[in-house]
Amino acid sequence: MFRHQGKSRTLKHNLQIATVLSLAAGIINVTGFLSFKQLTTNVTGHFALFIYDLANFEFWKGTIYFLYIFSFLLGSFASSFLIEKYRVNKNSTFLLSLL
């Protein structure tokens, strides 16, 4: 499923990848929470803390976690956009997004 790229990757491959990655994130979250009493992954952990704070009516604290999530999504969008825009030059495709 990870070998297929471009037009050879189907919806089935995308669903398999999404399932494996979400399962891995869930296992990491549960293990980190049970071991350290803290959610340890990036977006999923911050999203859980965001919902927890909203449920406890701590909106200001929840806003900070929302900003973490938004910043991550904005950064991943910007990186993907830059990679796709400058993909013509194979030698330095990832250089601009890394900077």
C-alpha positions in Angstrom: 0.0 0.0 0.0 2.9 2.4 0.7 4.5 1.5 -2.7 1.7 2.9 -4.7 2.0 6.6 -5.7 0.2 8.9 -8.1 -2.4 7.3 -10.3 -1.6 3.8 -9.2 -2.8 4.5 -5.7 -6.5 3.8 -5.3 -9.1 4.7 -2.7 -8.6 1.3 -1.2 -4.9 2.1 -0.7 -5.7 5.5 0.8 -8.1 3.8 3.3 -5.5 1.2 4.2 -2.9 3.9 4.9 -5.4 6.0 6.9 -6.4 3.0 9.0 -2.8 2.0 9.8 -1.7 5.6 10.6 -4.8 6.2 12.8 -4.3 2.9 14.6 -0.6 3.8 15.3 -1.6 7.2 16.6 -4.2 5.7 18.8 -1.8 3.1 20.3 0.8 5.9 20.9 -1.8 8.0 22.6 -3.1 5.3 24.9 0.4 4.1 25.8 1.6 7.6 26.5 -1.5 8.4 28.5 -1.3 5.2 30.6 2.4 5.5 31.1 2.9 9.3 31.7 -0.7 10.5 32.3 -0.2 12.8 29.4 -1.3 12.6 25.7 1.9 12.4 23.8 1.2 12.8 20.1 0.9 15.9 18.0 -2.6 16.6 16.6 -4.5 13.8 18.2 -3.2 14.6 21.7 -3.8 18.3 21.3 -7.3 17.6 19.9 -8.2 15.4 22.9 -7.0 18.1 25.3 -8.9 20.8 23.4 -12.1 18.8 23.7 -11.4 18.1 27.3 -11.0 21.8 28.1 -14.1 22.7 26.2 -16.1 20.1 28.1 -14.9 21.6 31.4 -15.7 25.1 30.2 -12.1 26.2 30.2 -12.4 28.0 26.9 -9.2 30.1 27.1 -7.1 27.0 27.8 -8.9 25.2 25.0 -8.1 28.0 22.6 -4.4 27.5 23.1 -4.7 23.8 22.0 -6.8 24.9 19.0 -4.0 27.2 18.0 -1.6 24.3 18.2 -3.8 22.2 15.9 -4.4 25.1 13.5 -0.6 25.9 13.3 0.1 22.3 12.6 -2.5 22.1 9.8 -1.4 25.4 8.3 2.3 24.3 8.3 1.5 21.0 6.7 -0.6 22.8 4.1 2.2 25.3 3.4 4.8 22.5 3.1 2.6 20.5 0.7 1.9 23.5 -1.4 5.6 24.4 -1.7 6.6 20.9 -2.5 4.0 20.6 -5.3 4.8 24.1 -6.6 8.6 23.5 -6.9 8.5 19.8 -7.7 10.0 20.5 -11.2 13.5 20.9 -9.7 14.2 17.4 -8.3 17.3 18.4 -6.4 15.8 21.0 -4.1 12.2 20.0 -4.0 12.1 19.8 -0.2 14.6 22.5 0.6 12.2 25.4 0.7 9.6 23.6 2.7 12.2 22.5 5.3 13.4 26.1 5.6 
